[in-house]
Amino acid sequence: MPLRIIFMGTPEFSVPTLAEILGAGHEVVAAYTQPSRPAGRGMAERVSAVQRFAETAGIQVLTPKRLKGEAEQRTFADLGADAAVVVAYGLLLPAPVLAAPRLGCFNLHASALPRWRGAAPIQRAVMAGDRETAVMVMRMAEGLDTGPVCLAERVAIGPDTTAGELHDDLARLGASLMVRALGALERGSLTCTPQPASGATYAAKIDKGEARIDFARPAPEVHNLIRGLSPYPGAWFETAATGKPERIKVLRACLAEGRGRPGELLDDQLSVACQTGAVRLIELQRAGKKPVLAADFLRGFSLPPGTRL
């Protein structure tokens, strides 16, 4: 028998799971998402990806700013859900909310828990140079991503994989995993295992100050920063090659041969010396422009060998 589901999510990462739940025949009685916020150059109000999808699918959308009040908790409980599914929602669920659904609340988390609990597990895994991650369905408990794990899918992280590429893979795998978990929950056969007591790390939200590239770091660290922040917010360097300081985002790079002073361009292919080793910049983006490959970038922006970034 299909389950009555409350879905809670906000960004694009959440949408495939919501779509898969509907496709599996479950009843989504409401979609909780973060309120619309000003965004873009014009700072126009922008609704979340989940709200756009839910409204198209005819699902009731709720956008409370908090869940700690009695009124918000009563509204949640009155929906009479069998289970709640949480995918990158953006708010911690207080105890009365966790206790309201008949069968519990289940979170889809994009890391190999207990590694990378928190807000930015995909980016932190890539930035740290992890070679593997996972997407996991967890029965939620009080605390940040501390609940027992019910299902997991391990995923290799390639040496040049970007956070954006990993995001898309995990969103797709996670959607299927959550539907499998709900099927087992429906049959009464879902089992969950407590997380290991050791090995926990925290995936803090990305701070904009972290995005500036420091070529005085070893090349592997620079490379991991670039791919871990691609496509958003984008790692960047600053140059005054056009006569005034300009910030350039680097969306893709690879490790390269060569040595020099940190930040020095070593050739006409945008190889840049680091503290040890070098990186070659492959895809770049000027402010207000589209991303382009290095050869196209250099046709409109002069950065000769010897330039210090």
Residue pairs with C-beta under 8 A, 6 or more apart in sequence:
1 186
2 24
2 25
2 26
2 27
2 186
3 26
3 27
3 82
3 83
3 103
3 182
3 185
3 186
4 26
4 27
4 29
4 79
4 80
4 81
4 82
4 83
5 21
5 26
5 27
5 28
5 29
5 81
5 82
5 83
5 84
5 85
5 182
6 28
6 29
6 30
6 31
6 32
6 76
6 79
6 81
6 83
6 84
6 85
6 101
7 14
7 17
7 18
7 21
7 28
7 30
7 31
7 32
7 50
7 54
7 59
7 84
7 85
7 87
8 31
8 32
8 33
8 84
8 85
8 86
8 87
8 89
8 93
9 15
9 17
9 18
9 31
9 32
9 33
9 50
9 85
9 86
9 87
9 88
9 89
10 33
10 34
10 48
10 49
10 50
10 88
10 89
10 90
11 48
11 49
11 50
11 88
12 49
12 171
13 87
13 88
13 110
13 167
13 170
13 171
14 49
14 50
14 87
14 88
14 89
15 49
15 50
15 53
15 171
16 171
16 172
16 174
16 175
17 85
17 87
17 108
17 171
17 174
17 175
17 178
17 179
18 28
18 31
18 50
18 53
18 54
18 57
18 87
19 53
19 175
20 175
20 176
20 178
20 179
21 28
21 85
21 178
21 179
21 182
22 28
22 57
23 179
24 179
24 182
24 183
26 182
28 54
28 57
28 59
29 60
29 79
29 80
29 81
30 59
30 60
30 61
30 62
30 79
30 81
31 50
31 51
31 54
31 59
31 60
31 61
31 62
32 61
32 62
32 63
32 64
32 76
32 89
33 47
33 48
33 50
33 51
33 54
33 61
33 62
33 63
33 89
34 48
34 63
34 89
34 90
34 91
35 63
35 64
35 65
36 45
36 46
36 47
36 48
36 51
36 63
37 45
37 46
38 44
38 45
38 46
39 45
39 46
40 46
51 61
51 63
54 60
54 61
55 61
62 75
64 72
64 75
66 72
66 91
67 73
67 76
67 91
67 93
67 94
67 97
68 94
73 94
73 96
73 97
73 100
76 97
76 100
77 96
77 100
81 100
81 101
81 102
82 101
82 102
82 103
83 101
83 102
83 103
83 104
83 105
83 106
83 182
83 185
84 93
84 97
84 100
84 101
84 104
84 105
84 106
85 105
85 106
85 107
85 108
85 178
85 182
86 93
86 105
86 106
86 107
86 108
86 140
87 107
87 108
87 174
87 178
88 108
92 144
93 105
93 140
95 142
97 105
98 104
98 105
98 140
98 141
98 142
103 185
104 139
104 140
105 139
105 140
106 137
106 138
106 139
106 140
106 150
106 178
106 181
106 182
106 185
107 137
107 138
107 140
107 145
107 147
108 135
108 136
108 137
108 138
108 174
108 177
108 178
109 117
109 121
109 135
109 136
109 138
109 145
110 121
110 122
110 133
110 134
110 135
110 167
110 170
110 174
111 117
111 121
111 122
111 125
111 133
111 134
111 135
111 136
111 203
112 132
112 133
112 134
112 136
112 152
112 154
113 134
113 136
113 138
113 145
113 149
113 195
114 145
114 146
114 195
114 196
114 198
114 199
114 200
114 201
115 125
115 130
115 199
115 200
115 201
116 124
116 125
116 133
116 201
116 202
116 203
117 144
117 145
117 146
117 200
117 201
117 202
117 203
118 124
118 144
118 145
118 202
118 203
118 204
118 205
119 203
119 204
119 205
120 203
120 204
120 205
120 206
121 133
121 203
122 133
122 163
122 166
122 167
122 170
123 163
123 203
123 206
123 228
123 229
124 201
124 203
124 204
124 228
125 133
125 157
125 166
125 203
125 228
126 157
126 161
126 162
126 163
126 166
126 224
126 227
126 228
127 224
127 225
127 228
127 229
128 224
128 228
129 220
129 221
129 224
130 157
131 156
131 157
132 154
132 155
132 156
132 157
133 154
133 155
133 157
133 166
133 170
134 152
134 153
134 154
134 155
135 152
135 153
135 155
135 170
135 173
135 174
135 177
136 149
136 150
136 151
136 152
136 153
136 177
137 149
137 150
137 151
137 152
137 177
137 178
137 181
138 145
138 147
138 148
138 149
138 150
138 192
139 147
139 148
139 150
139 192
140 147
141 147
141 148
144 202
146 195
147 192
147 195
148 192
148 193
148 194
148 195
149 192
149 193
149 195
150 181
150 184
150 190
150 191
150 192
150 193
151 177
151 180
151 181
151 184
152 177
153 173
153 174
153 177
155 166
155 169
155 170
155 173
157 166
160 227
160 252
160 254
161 227
162 227
162 228
162 230
162 231
162 251
162 252
163 227
163 228
163 229
163 230
163 231
164 230
164 231
164 232
181 190
184 190
206 229
206 233
208 233
210 225
210 229
211 229
211 233
211 234
211 235
211 236
212 235
212 236
212 237
212 238
213 222
213 225
213 226
213 235
213 236
213 237
213 250
213 309
214 222
215 222
215 237
215 262
215 263
215 272
215 273
215 274
215 275
215 309
216 262
216 263
216 274
216 275
217 225
217 274
217 275
218 274
218 275
218 276
218 277
219 255
219 256
219 274
219 275
219 276
219 277
219 278
219 279
220 255
220 277
222 253
222 274
222 279
223 253
223 254
223 255
223 279
225 235
226 235
226 250
226 251
226 252
226 253
226 279
227 252
227 253
228 235
229 235
230 250
230 251
230 252
231 251
231 291
234 249
234 250
234 251
234 285
235 249
235 250
236 247
236 248
236 249
236 250
237 247
237 248
237 250
237 263
237 309
238 245
238 246
238 247
238 248
238 309
239 245
239 246
239 248
239 303
239 307
239 309
240 246
241 301
241 302
241 303
241 307
242 301
242 302
246 286
246 287
247 287
248 284
248 285
248 286
249 284
249 285
249 286
249 291
250 281
250 283
250 284
251 283
251 284
251 285
251 291
252 281
252 282
252 283
253 279
253 280
253 281
253 282
253 283
254 279
254 280
254 282
255 277
255 278
255 279
255 280
256 266
256 271
256 277
256 278
256 279
256 280
257 271
257 277
257 278
258 266
258 267
258 271
258 273
258 277
258 278
259 266
259 273
259 277
259 278
260 266
260 273
260 278
261 273
261 308
262 273
262 274
262 275
263 272
263 273
263 308
263 309
264 272
264 273
264 306
264 307
264 308
264 309
265 271
265 272
265 303
265 304
265 305
265 306
265 307
265 308
265 309
266 272
266 273
266 278
266 305
267 305
268 298
268 304
268 305
269 280
269 294
270 280
270 281
270 282
270 284
270 294
270 297
270 298
270 303
271 278
271 279
271 280
271 281
272 278
272 279
272 280
272 281
272 309
280 294
281 294
282 293
282 294
283 291
283 292
283 293
283 294
284 291
284 292
284 294
284 297
285 291
285 292
286 297
286 301
303 309
